[in-house]
Amino acid sequence: MNLPSELKYSEEHEWLKVEGEGRARIGITDFAQSELGDIVFVELPEVGDEVTAGEPFGSVESVKTVSELYAPVSGKVVEVNEALADSPENVNTSPYGDGWMIVVEMSDPSQVDQLLTAEQYKETISED
């Protein structure tokens, strides 16, 4: 299982990468995409929308189920991965690369400190 150590993780299976001054790139983990199976549709917020930590910001539809996506931090959406509209399978093939979902301008960057390290996240998924 691929868990890049430079990323932070939520218990809801999202990853977060801090980028520059107060921005965070967000997607779902390799574990989450493997549990979901083949992803056929991704619903994401619009640029300018506000997201709240712990609240749903979109959903992922796979051949098995529909799962909500939960924001690991609060803030304003400044970028959306438009390529996922035509290529939702990028979430399966490259969850930490081409399969990223949104970039958020964080309203409270200290929320990142409450997220899990790769090691902590690995422990939570091995308990499932």
Phi and psi in degrees as a GROMACS rama.xvg file:
@    title "Ramachandran Plot"
@    xaxis  label "Phi"
@    yaxis  label "Psi"
@TYPE xy
-91.1313  115.431  ASN-2
-132.958  86.6752  LEU-3
-56.3591  130.102  PRO-4
-71.5324  -19.8975  SER-5
-80.738  -6.93975  GLU-6
-94.2632  161.855  LEU-7
-109.218  156.598  LYS-8
-133.454  149.366  TYR-9
-105.024  159.916  SER-10
-68.2157  -15.7373  GLU-11
-89.5705  8.76984  GLU-12
78.5012  28.0334  HIS-13
-100.44  152.504  GLU-14
-112.69  157.797  TRP-15
-139.315  134.267  LEU-16
-122.16  118.614  LYS-17
-72.2167  129.291  VAL-18
-127.857  114.755  GLU-19
61.5161  -153.197  GLY-20
-79.7806  96.0209  GLU-21
75.6287  15.5916  GLY-22
-110.331  150.009  ARG-23
-139.188  131.473  ALA-24
-93.0687  136.693  ARG-25
-130.594  142.419  ILE-26
-155.946  -169.306  GLY-27
-106.726  155.803  ILE-28
-75.9421  163.021  THR-29
-57.3164  -41.3651  ASP-30
-59.2404  -47.4533  PHE-31
-61.7107  -46.1517  ALA-32
-65.8224  -33.9988  GLN-33
-70.5521  -34.3834  SER-34
-69.5118  -36.113  GLU-35
-73.4321  -33.0949  LEU-36
87.8243  -160.296  GLY-37
-64.7593  117.691  ASP-38
-84.773  128.385  ILE-39
-112.907  -15.1992  VAL-40
-158.821  140.357  PHE-41
-128.27  126.031  VAL-42
-106.268  121.264  GLU-43
-124.798  159.637  LEU-44
-71.7464  174.743  PRO-45
-92.9752  155.316  GLU-46
-58.8589  133.35  VAL-47
100.683  -19.1204  GLY-48
-67.9942  151.472  ASP-49
-97.1553  139.237  GLU-50
-118.414  150.591  VAL-51
-120.882  132.295  THR-52
-51.8073  130.787  ALA-53
83.9934  -5.49647  GLY-54
-105.021  151.744  GLU-55
-63.8744  141.206  PRO-56
-122.481  -2.41167  PHE-57
173.669  -165.54  GLY-58
-150.702  160.624  SER-59
-124.547  129.864  VAL-60
-110.898  126.792  GLU-61
-116.454  178.244  SER-62
-65.1517  -20.7054  VAL-63
-92.2349  -39.5438  LYS-64
-163.201  173.984  THR-65
-115.552  130.678  VAL-66
-124.586  139.087  SER-67
-77.0549  151.92  GLU-68
-104.422  133.952  LEU-69
-113.222  133.118  TYR-70
-69.5053  125.548  ALA-71
-76.8951  -20.726  PRO-72
-141.375  163.251  VAL-73
-92.1203  151.214  SER-74
160.328  -169.073  GLY-75
-105.189  132.218  LYS-76
-71.254  121.779  VAL-77
-111.752  -12.0445  VAL-78
-154.101  142.51  GLU-79
-129.114  138.136  VAL-80
-77.3697  88.692  ASN-81
-63.2148  -25.1167  GLU-82
-61.7849  -24.3257  ALA-83
-68.7069  -20.3473  LEU-84
-61.662  -41.45  ALA-85
-94.5134  -22.6343  ASP-86
-134.009  63.6155  SER-87
-61.7285  -21.1941  PRO-88
-64.5364  -15.5164  GLU-89
-57.7247  -29.2135  ASN-90
-64.2688  -35.6166  VAL-91
-75.378  -44.512  ASN-92
-81.2804  -26.5599  THR-93
-149.458  66.3534  SER-94
-59.863  -28.6384  PRO-95
-101.008  -0.178284  TYR-96
-118.901  -105.275  GLY-97
-63.8861  -16.3451  ASP-98
-89.8117  9.23947  GLY-99
-58.4749  160.269  TRP-100
-114.058  -57.1992  MET-101
-140.293  159.413  ILE-102
-117.652  131.683  VAL-103
-118.231  137.312  VAL-104
-85.5329  106.281  GLU-105
-69.1059  134.235  MET-106
-82.5271  -23.3776  SER-107
-144.05  86.4444  ASP-108
-57.8367  -18.401  PRO-109
-68.0981  -15.679  SER-110
-61.624  -25.791  GLN-111
-58.6467  -34.5025  VAL-112
-64.3751  -19.6758  ASP-113
-87.4547  -6.34707  GLN-114
-82.3772  167.521  LEU-115
-87.6063  148.684  LEU-116
-77.8758  169.234  THR-117
-57.2586  -41.228  ALA-118
-65.0379  -43.8638  GLU-119
-65.3803  -41.0241  GLN-120
-64.1994  -41.341  TYR-121
-58.1117  -39.7781  LYS-122
-63.9491  -41.2557  GLU-123
-66.6484  -37.5263  THR-124
-79.6073  -21.9499  ILE-125
-77.1169  -17.3544  SER-126
-80.897  -23.2004  GLU-127
